[in-house]
Amino acid sequence: MSQIKHDNDAAKEMTCSLTIIKQHPLATLVFIDAHNNPYISHIPFHLSADERYLIGHVSNNHPLAKKFKAISGDKGEVNLNLVFHGESCYMSPNDVAPCDRKPQTVPTWHYSNTHVTGVAVEIVDRTDKYQQMVLTSAYFEQNQTTPWTMDKVSRTAVSHMLNAITVFKVLITELKEIKA
């Protein structure tokens, strides 16, 4: 019985975590850069169709792109962490109904975030890079009245774009919903 409850709780947490990623795709990216220093930036991601990977891209000047280039002879994997920030709000003790208020009720902050631990791998094949950018554009344009698509750009512009960015996928190795 407790295993079933645990499985249900884990499934519910995974569903909540994936919902936060889908609704709040701008993540805080944290990794160790090529100089062995922690690096933090903010990058939008979207889930792959099977929800095992997160897809992102950065400019070639970004420290993550430089790290991929520095380790290209190695396995080419970068361990990283992502934080997707869901809803948050300040809670005053005055927001608690008087009948529920306890003497120790204090101001606090309510939030719901998703922490992802993963392994990033650069997508180097030009056709795969292009396909990922098509999927990325489609994902982020899906709610636009007139969605922008890659086929609206000249081949030259697409070539310049693909030359200027590093596309990568992150295998999700751990997913946690963090809430208070």
N, C-alpha and C positions, 0 to 999 in steps of 0.2 A: 504493500500500500504506500509506504513512504517513498519508494522508488518512482511510482507513478506520479505522486505529488511533485517530486523533484523534477521529473521529466516535464511535467506541465509547467512548473515554474520556469525552467530553463527555456522552454519553447516560448512562453509569454515574454521573458526577458529578451530573447532573440528578436521576436516580432517587434517589441517596443524599440529596441536598438536600431533595427533596420528602418523603422518608420522615422526615427530621428534623423538618420542619414539621408533618407529620401526628402524629408521636409526641410532640412537644414544642411545642404550639401557643402557649405563652406567650412572646411576643417582647419584646425590648428595642427600643422605638421611639425613634428619634432624628430630630429635625427642627429647623428654625429657627423659633422662635415669632413671634408678631405683633410682638414688640419687638426682633427680630433677634438673639435669644439662642438658643444651643443648648438644646434641651429633651429630656429623657430620661424615659421612663416605661415601664411594662410592661403590655402589652395582649394578650389572646388573639386569635388569628386562625384562620380556616379557609380552605382553598382553594375557589375556585369549581369547578363541575363540569368545566370545560375546563382547569383548573389554570393559567390565565393571570392570575388575580386572587387577591388575598387579601382576605377580608371581615373587617371589624372594626367596633367601635363604642366610643364614649367618652361620658361624661356631657357635657352642654352646658357645664359649668364647666371642662372640660379645655382646656388651651391649644391643642390641635389643633382642637377645635370652634370656639374663638374665632378661630383663624387662618382657618378656612373662612368664618366670618361676615365677617371683615375683607376677604377677597378675593372675595366673592361676585359683585361686579361685573366682576371680571377673568375669566380662564379657569376659576377655581375649582380649580386644581390645586396640590397641595402636594408638593414633592419630599421624600422621606424615605428613611431606612434602617431596616432591621429586622435584628435578630440573634436567631436561634432557636438556643437552647443545647441541644445533644444531650448524649450521655453524656460524662462526664469522670472522670478519676481521677488520683491522685498515683502516680508510679512511683519507687520507691526503687531505687537500684543493687542492693540486695539482692533485688529482684524479678526481676532478670535472671539467667538460669541461668549458673552459673560458667563453663561452656564458651563462652558467648556474651559474657561480660563483657569489656570492653576496659579498659585502664588509665584512659582518659578518661571512663568511664561515670559520669555524674553524676545526681543527682535531677532529675526532670522532671515534666511534667504532660501527660497524654494527653487530648485532647478532640476532639470532632467537632461543629462548628457550621455553620449556614447563614447567610450574609449575603445580604440582599435589598436591592437598590436599586429604588425604584419611584416612581410618581406616584399620589398619592391624590386621589380625587374624592369629594365628598360625594354621598350618595344622598338626594335631597330629596323625591322623590315619596312620599307617605304610604303608598300601596299597595306600592311597591317596598321601603320601609323595613320594613313589616310582613312582607313575604315574606322579606326577608333575616333578620329576627329568627326567623321560623319555621325557616328553614334552619340558622341558627346554633344554635338550641336543639336541633334534631334532631341536628346534628353532635356537640355536646358531651354530649348525653343518650344517645347511641347504645349505650353500654355499661351503662346503668342497667337494673336489673331491671324497674322501672316508670318509663319515661321521662316526664319532665315535658314538656308541650306547651303551646303558646300558647292552644289552645282551652280550656284549663282555667282561664283568667283571664277575668274579666268585661271587657266592652267598655270600661268606664270605666277599669279598671286598665291595659288595653292602651293606651288613649288617653293616660293619664298617662305611661306608660313611653315611648311614641313621642315625646311632647313633651319628655321629659327627656334624650333621647340624640341623638347625632349618629352616623349610620351612614355608613360609607364603604367604598369598594373601592380597592385598590391594584393598579395595573397593574404586573406584575413586569417591569422592564426589564433587570435583571441578577440572576443567581442564582449564588452561589459556595459551594462546600463548603470549609470551612476546618478542617483537622485536623492534629493532631500526635501 
